[in-house]
Amino acid sequence: MPKEPTIASLSTAIKSLRLENRKLNNRLSESLLKTKNFEDDVNDIHHGVGMKINRLAMAIGKEDAVNPYF
């Protein structure tokens, strides 16, 4: 017959799970911040490359071949 858990063992398990949950929430927050920073970097690069392509298109007389919003 299996032994039932005691209140003390359940309380210890809950404390442990709460601590683990806090750690995971902290890791998630850090990962979300890193992802947002990465997204900002990619957008900056995309914008910069678009501007360079537009300048090149203007230099060779093909302004109508590119997106004018960079």
MMTF fields as JSON, N, C-alpha, C and O atoms, coordinates in Angstrom:
{
  "mmtfVersion": "1.0.0",
  "mmtfProducer": "UNKNOWN",
  "numBonds": 279,
  "numAtoms": 280,
  "numGroups": 70,
  "numChains": 1,
  "numModels": 1,
  "chainsPerModel": [1],
  "groupsPerChain": [70],
  "chainIdList": ["A"],
  "bondAtomList": [4, 2, 8, 6, 12, 10, 16, 14, 20, 18, 24, 22, 28, 26, 32, 30, 36, 34, 40, 38, 44, 42, 48, 46, 52, 50, 56, 54, 60, 58, 64, 62, 68, 66, 72, 70, 76, 74, 80, 78, 84, 82, 88, 86, 92, 90, 96, 94, 100, 98, 104, 102, 108, 106, 112, 110, 116, 114, 120, 118, 124, 122, 128, 126, 132, 130, 136, 134, 140, 138, 144, 142, 148, 146, 152, 150, 156, 154, 160, 158, 164, 162, 168, 166, 172, 170, 176, 174, 180, 178, 184, 182, 188, 186, 192, 190, 196, 194, 200, 198, 204, 202, 208, 206, 212, 210, 216, 214, 220, 218, 224, 222, 228, 226, 232, 230, 236, 234, 240, 238, 244, 242, 248, 246, 252, 250, 256, 254, 260, 258, 264, 262, 268, 266, 272, 270, 276, 274],
  "bondOrderList": [1, 1, 1, 1, 1, 1, 1, 1, 1, 1, 1, 1, 1, 1, 1, 1, 1, 1, 1, 1, 1, 1, 1, 1, 1, 1, 1, 1, 1, 1, 1, 1, 1, 1, 1, 1, 1, 1, 1, 1, 1, 1, 1, 1, 1, 1, 1, 1, 1, 1, 1, 1, 1, 1, 1, 1, 1, 1, 1, 1, 1, 1, 1, 1, 1, 1, 1, 1, 1],
  "groupList": [{"groupName": "MET", "atomNameList": ["N", "CA", "C", "O"], "elementList": ["N", "C", "C", "O"], "formalChargeList": [0, 0, 0, 0], "bondAtomList": [1, 0, 2, 1, 3, 2], "bondOrderList": [1, 1, 2], "singleLetterCode": "M", "chemCompType": "L-PEPTIDE LINKING"}, {"groupName": "PRO", "atomNameList": ["N", "CA", "C", "O"], "elementList": ["N", "C", "C", "O"], "formalChargeList": [0, 0, 0, 0], "bondAtomList": [1, 0, 2, 1, 3, 2], "bondOrderList": [1, 1, 2], "singleLetterCode": "P", "chemCompType": "L-PEPTIDE LINKING"}, {"groupName": "LYS", "atomNameList": ["N", "CA", "C", "O"], "elementList": ["N", "C", "C", "O"], "formalChargeList": [0, 0, 0, 0], "bondAtomList": [1, 0, 2, 1, 3, 2], "bondOrderList": [1, 1, 2], "singleLetterCode": "K", "chemCompType": "L-PEPTIDE LINKING"}, {"groupName": "GLU", "atomNameList": ["N", "CA", "C", "O"], "elementList": ["N", "C", "C", "O"], "formalChargeList": [0, 0, 0, 0], "bondAtomList": [1, 0, 2, 1, 3, 2], "bondOrderList": [1, 1, 2], "singleLetterCode": "E", "chemCompType": "L-PEPTIDE LINKING"}, {"groupName": "THR", "atomNameList": ["N", "CA", "C", "O"], "elementList": ["N", "C", "C", "O"], "formalChargeList": [0, 0, 0, 0], "bondAtomList": [1, 0, 2, 1, 3, 2], "bondOrderList": [1, 1, 2], "singleLetterCode": "T", "chemCompType": "L-PEPTIDE LINKING"}, {"groupName": "ILE", "atomNameList": ["N", "CA", "C", "O"], "elementList": ["N", "C", "C", "O"], "formalChargeList": [0, 0, 0, 0], "bondAtomList": [1, 0, 2, 1, 3, 2], "bondOrderList": [1, 1, 2], "singleLetterCode": "I", "chemCompType": "L-PEPTIDE LINKING"}, {"groupName": "ALA", "atomNameList": ["N", "CA", "C", "O"], "elementList": ["N", "C", "C", "O"], "formalChargeList": [0, 0, 0, 0], "bondAtomList": [1, 0, 2, 1, 3, 2], "bondOrderList": [1, 1, 2], "singleLetterCode": "A", "chemCompType": "L-PEPTIDE LINKING"}, {"groupName": "SER", "atomNameList": ["N", "CA", "C", "O"], "elementList": ["N", "C", "C", "O"], "formalChargeList": [0, 0, 0, 0], "bondAtomList": [1, 0, 2, 1, 3, 2], "bondOrderList": [1, 1, 2], "singleLetterCode": "S", "chemCompType": "L-PEPTIDE LINKING"}, {"groupName": "LEU", "atomNameList": ["N", "CA", "C", "O"], "elementList": ["N", "C", "C", "O"], "formalChargeList": [0, 0, 0, 0], "bondAtomList": [1, 0, 2, 1, 3, 2], "bondOrderList": [1, 1, 2], "singleLetterCode": "L", "chemCompType": "L-PEPTIDE LINKING"}, {"groupName": "ARG", "atomNameList": ["N", "CA", "C", "O"], "elementList": ["N", "C", "C", "O"], "formalChargeList": [0, 0, 0, 0], "bondAtomList": [1, 0, 2, 1, 3, 2], "bondOrderList": [1, 1, 2], "singleLetterCode": "R", "chemCompType": "L-PEPTIDE LINKING"}, {"groupName": "ASN", "atomNameList": ["N", "CA", "C", "O"], "elementList": ["N", "C", "C", "O"], "formalChargeList": [0, 0, 0, 0], "bondAtomList": [1, 0, 2, 1, 3, 2], "bondOrderList": [1, 1, 2], "singleLetterCode": "N", "chemCompType": "L-PEPTIDE LINKING"}, {"groupName": "PHE", "atomNameList": ["N", "CA", "C", "O"], "elementList": ["N", "C", "C", "O"], "formalChargeList": [0, 0, 0, 0], "bondAtomList": [1, 0, 2, 1, 3, 2], "bondOrderList": [1, 1, 2], "singleLetterCode": "F", "chemCompType": "L-PEPTIDE LINKING"}, {"groupName": "ASP", "atomNameList": ["N", "CA", "C", "O"], "elementList": ["N", "C", "C", "O"], "formalChargeList": [0, 0, 0, 0], "bondAtomList": [1, 0, 2, 1, 3, 2], "bondOrderList": [1, 1, 2], "singleLetterCode": "D", "chemCompType": "L-PEPTIDE LINKING"}, {"groupName": "VAL", "atomNameList": ["N", "CA", "C", "O"], "elementList": ["N", "C", "C", "O"], "formalChargeList": [0, 0, 0, 0], "bondAtomList": [1, 0, 2, 1, 3, 2], "bondOrderList": [1, 1, 2], "singleLetterCode": "V", "chemCompType": "L-PEPTIDE LINKING"}, {"groupName": "HIS", "atomNameList": ["N", "CA", "C", "O"], "elementList": ["N", "C", "C", "O"], "formalChargeList": [0, 0, 0, 0], "bondAtomList": [1, 0, 2, 1, 3, 2], "bondOrderList": [1, 1, 2], "singleLetterCode": "H", "chemCompType": "L-PEPTIDE LINKING"}, {"groupName": "GLY", "atomNameList": ["N", "CA", "C", "O"], "elementList": ["N", "C", "C", "O"], "formalChargeList": [0, 0, 0, 0], "bondAtomList": [1, 0, 2, 1, 3, 2], "bondOrderList": [1, 1, 2], "singleLetterCode": "G", "chemCompType": "PEPTIDE LINKING"}, {"groupName": "TYR", "atomNameList": ["N", "CA", "C", "O"], "elementList": ["N", "C", "C", "O"], "formalChargeList": [0, 0, 0, 0], "bondAtomList": [1, 0, 2, 1, 3, 2], "bondOrderList": [1, 1, 2], "singleLetterCode": "Y", "chemCompType": "L-PEPTIDE LINKING"}],
  "groupTypeList": [0, 1, 2, 3, 1, 4, 5, 6, 7, 8, 7, 4, 6, 5, 2, 7, 8, 9, 8, 3, 10, 9, 2, 8, 10, 10, 9, 8, 7, 3, 7, 8, 8, 2, 4, 2, 10, 11, 3, 12, 12, 13, 10, 12, 5, 14, 14, 15, 13, 15, 0, 2, 5, 10, 9, 8, 6, 0, 6, 5, 15, 2, 3, 12, 6, 13, 10, 1, 16, 11],
  "groupIdList": [1, 2, 3, 4, 5, 6, 7, 8, 9, 10, 11, 12, 13, 14, 15, 16, 17, 18, 19, 20, 21, 22, 23, 24, 25, 26, 27, 28, 29, 30, 31, 32, 33, 34, 35, 36, 37, 38, 39, 40, 41, 42, 43, 44, 45, 46, 47, 48, 49, 50, 51, 52, 53, 54, 55, 56, 57, 58, 59, 60, 61, 62, 63, 64, 65, 66, 67, 68, 69, 70],
  "secStructList": [7, 7, 7, 7, 7, 7, 2, 2, 2, 2, 2, 2, 2, 2, 2, 2, 2, 2, 2, 2, 2, 2, 2, 2, 2, 2, 2, 2, 2, 2, 2, 2, 2, 2, 2, 2, 2, 2, 2, 2, 2, 2, 2, 2, 2, 2, 2, 2, 2, 2, 2, 2, 2, 2, 2, 2, 2, 2, 2, 6, 6, 7, 4, 4, 4, 1, 7, 6, 6, 7],
  "xCoordList": [0.839, 0.0, 0.894, 1.75, 0.69, 1.553, 1.332, 0.219, 2.436, 2.39, 1.935, 2.431, 1.015, 0.514, 1.511, 2.174, 1.61, 2.546, 2.062, 0.864, 3.022, 2.677, 2.534, 2.951, 1.95, 1.804, 3.186, 3.395, 4.108, 5.466, 6.143, 6.791, 5.991, 6.631, 5.967, 6.643, 4.661, 3.963, 4.365, 4.541, 4.508, 4.917, 6.315, 6.569, 7.213, 8.579, 8.554, 9.271, 7.734, 7.628, 7.089, 7.568, 6.108, 5.534, 6.572, 6.679, 7.347, 8.394, 9.42, 9.862, 9.789, 10.763, 10.213, 10.93, 8.959, 8.343, 8.201, 8.375, 7.889, 7.79, 9.142, 9.225, 10.197, 11.541, 11.914, 12.437, 11.647, 11.942, 11.135, 11.649, 9.884, 9.036, 9.6, 9.602, 10.079, 10.689, 11.921, 12.118, 12.75, 13.961, 13.6, 14.219, 12.6, 12.181, 11.58, 11.796, 10.836, 10.288, 11.403, 11.318, 12.448, 13.591, 14.292, 14.662, 14.472, 15.106, 14.265, 14.798, 12.939, 12.037, 12.153, 12.226, 12.172, 12.3, 13.603, 13.618, 14.69, 15.981, 15.956, 16.493, 15.335, 15.26, 14.4, 14.733, 13.308, 12.453, 13.192, 13.054, 13.968, 14.744, 15.804, 15.997, 16.484, 17.486, 16.833, 17.386, 15.661, 14.941, 14.542, 14.672, 14.062, 13.674, 14.894, 14.814, 16.01, 17.241, 17.696, 18.133, 17.59, 17.957, 17.036, 17.49, 15.752, 14.78, 15.108, 15.046, 15.451, 15.829, 17.069, 17.13, 18.054, 19.276, 18.968, 19.495, 18.125, 17.759, 17.026, 17.285, 16.115, 15.395, 16.34, 16.188, 17.316, 18.301, 19.112, 19.336, 19.545, 20.319, 19.454, 19.909, 18.213, 17.288, 17.1, 17.141, 16.896, 16.693, 17.952, 17.864, 19.108, 20.368, 20.65, 21.086, 20.406, 20.641, 19.669, 20.047, 18.416, 17.419, 17.82, 17.662, 18.338, 18.78, 19.941, 19.996, 20.866, 22.005, 21.547, 22.041, 20.612, 20.098, 19.385, 19.529, 18.614, 17.946, 18.946, 18.76, 20.017, 21.044, 21.728, 22.014, 21.981, 22.592, 21.649, 22.078, 20.361, 19.387, 19.322, 19.232, 19.369, 19.354, 20.622, 20.582, 21.745, 23.02, 23.06, 23.702, 22.382, 22.403, 21.138, 20.94, 20.277, 19.087, 17.943, 17.136, 17.845, 16.767, 15.929, 15.593, 15.589, 14.854, 13.523, 13.08, 12.889, 11.575, 11.651, 10.614, 12.848, 13.002, 13.044, 13.1, 13.016, 13.157, 12.052, 11.29, 11.983, 11.002, 11.443, 12.539, 10.628, 11.063, 10.951, 11.251, 10.539, 10.277, 11.444, 11.259, 12.623, 13.795, 14.524, 15.545],
  "yCoordList": [-1.17, 0.0, 1.247, 1.395, 2.165, 3.343, 4.303, 4.484, 4.9, 5.842, 7.216, 7.686, 7.84, 9.154, 10.229, 10.092, 11.303, 12.37, 13.118, 13.236, 13.609, 14.366, 15.846, 16.278, 16.602, 18.038, 18.677, 19.579, 18.232, 18.783, 18.522, 19.41, 17.31, 17.0, 17.777, 18.21, 17.952, 18.733, 20.204, 20.864, 20.712, 22.098, 22.322, 23.336, 21.388, 21.482, 21.447, 22.205, 20.574, 20.478, 21.781, 22.228, 22.388, 23.645, 24.751, 25.528, 24.837, 25.852, 25.669, 26.639, 24.435, 24.138, 24.523, 25.104, 24.207, 24.535, 26.046, 26.555, 26.761, 28.219, 28.837, 29.757, 28.333, 28.824, 28.548, 29.422, 27.351, 26.991, 27.87, 28.299, 28.136, 28.986, 30.404, 31.002, 30.946, 32.281, 32.308, 33.245, 31.272, 31.201, 31.141, 31.807, 30.339, 30.223, 31.526, 31.894, 32.224, 33.525, 34.529, 35.324, 34.493, 35.379, 35.06, 35.962, 33.769, 33.361, 33.791, 34.24, 33.651, 34.054, 35.554, 35.987, 36.344, 37.799, 38.16, 39.013, 37.515, 37.774, 37.38, 38.09, 36.251, 35.79, 36.726, 37.006, 37.207, 38.138, 39.444, 40.014, 39.916, 41.139, 40.931, 41.797, 39.799, 39.501, 39.408, 39.891, 38.791, 38.662, 40.036, 40.304, 40.897, 42.249, 43.016, 43.706, 42.909, 43.575, 43.055, 43.825, 41.74, 41.138, 41.647, 41.969, 41.716, 42.216, 43.669, 44.03, 44.486, 45.872, 45.932, 46.736, 45.083, 45.046, 44.655, 45.26, 43.655, 43.199, 44.318, 44.554, 45.006, 46.108, 47.237, 47.829, 47.536, 48.575, 48.194, 49.023, 46.943, 46.471, 46.519, 46.968, 46.059, 46.059, 47.478, 47.711, 48.415, 49.805, 50.365, 51.041, 50.089, 50.583, 50.03, 50.763, 48.746, 48.129, 48.714, 48.985, 48.908, 49.491, 50.882, 51.23, 51.675, 53.025, 52.975, 53.763, 52.047, 51.921, 51.491, 51.997, 50.569, 50.115, 51.26, 51.421, 52.06, 53.207, 54.217, 54.738, 54.495, 55.426, 54.879, 55.623, 53.574, 52.96, 53.059, 53.371, 52.791, 52.869, 54.282, 54.461, 55.294, 56.681, 56.995, 57.701, 56.459, 56.732, 56.158, 56.727, 55.041, 54.435, 54.76, 54.258, 55.622, 56.071, 55.08, 55.085, 54.239, 53.24, 53.429, 52.453, 54.684, 54.962, 54.216, 53.834, 54.012, 53.363, 51.847, 51.195, 51.289, 49.85, 49.426, 48.232, 50.395, 50.048, 50.687, 51.523, 50.275, 50.8, 52.182, 52.313, 53.211, 54.568, 54.863, 55.984, 53.926, 54.202, 53.872, 53.83, 53.64, 53.398, 54.692, 54.714],
  "zCoordList": [0.0, 0.0, 0.0, 0.871, -1.0, -1.08, 0.093, 0.587, 0.509, 1.611, 1.091, 0.067, 1.781, 1.377, 1.811, 2.839, 1.014, 1.39, 2.633, 2.889, 3.382, 4.583, 4.227, 3.153, 5.127, 4.913, 4.819, 4.007, 5.621, 5.598, 4.248, 3.694, 3.726, 2.444, 1.304, 0.371, 1.379, 0.354, 0.436, -0.588, 1.659, 1.857, 1.296, 0.646, 1.543, 1.007, -0.514, -1.167, -1.077, -2.535, -3.127, -4.169, -2.48, -2.959, -2.921, -3.869, -1.831, -1.727, -2.836, -3.452, -3.082, -4.129, -5.502, -6.317, -5.758, -7.045, -7.222, -8.329, -6.156, -6.244, -6.579, -7.393, -5.953, -6.232, -7.688, -8.379, -8.138, -9.524, -10.482, -11.515, -10.141, -10.975, -11.066, -12.142, -9.941, -9.947, -10.84, -11.614, -10.727, -11.547, -13.036, -13.865, -13.351, -14.749, -15.258, -16.413, -14.423, -14.814, -15.077, -16.013, -14.254, -14.47, -15.782, -16.534, -16.052, -17.31, -18.502, -19.517, -18.375, -19.45, -19.7, -20.85, -18.635, -18.782, -19.486, -20.374, -19.091, -19.732, -21.202, -22.052, -21.495, -22.883, -23.726, -24.878, -23.166, -23.897, -24.179, -25.261, -23.218, -23.413, -24.496, -25.35, -24.464, -25.491, -26.865, -27.853, -26.927, -28.195, -28.727, -29.921, -27.848, -28.256, -28.752, -29.768, -28.06, -28.501, -29.856, -30.711, -30.049, -31.329, -32.438, -33.536, -32.141, -33.115, -33.501, -34.676, -32.517, -32.792, -33.681, -34.611, -33.395, -34.202, -35.651, -36.584, -35.833, -37.179, -37.917, -39.097, -37.231, -37.867, -38.263, -39.331, -37.406, -37.731, -38.972, -39.854, -39.03, -40.184, -41.439, -42.491, -41.331, -42.474, -42.998, -44.206, -42.09, -42.478, -43.143, -44.168, -42.568, -43.123, -44.505, -45.393, -44.696, -46.009, -47.027, -48.167, -46.616, -47.517, -47.975, -49.145, -47.047, -47.407, -48.394, -49.339, -48.17, -49.086, -50.477, -51.485, -50.524, -51.824, -52.535, -53.747, -51.787, -52.394, -52.952, -54.052, -52.187, -52.672, -53.93, -54.868, -53.932, -55.111, -56.315, -57.425, -56.081, -57.17, -57.738, -58.952, -56.855, -57.325, -58.119, -59.127, -57.647, -58.31, -59.723, -60.606, -59.938, -61.276, -62.075, -63.181, -61.482, -62.212, -62.213, -63.143, -61.216, -61.141, -59.874, -59.203, -59.542, -58.298, -58.219, -57.136, -59.376, -59.393, -59.133, -59.013, -59.047, -58.875, -57.403, -57.109, -56.473, -55.067, -54.237, -54.723, -52.978, -52.031, -51.559, -51.013, -51.751, -51.377, -49.89, -49.48, -49.077, -47.667, -46.743, -45.526, -47.273, -46.43, -46.205, -45.518]
}
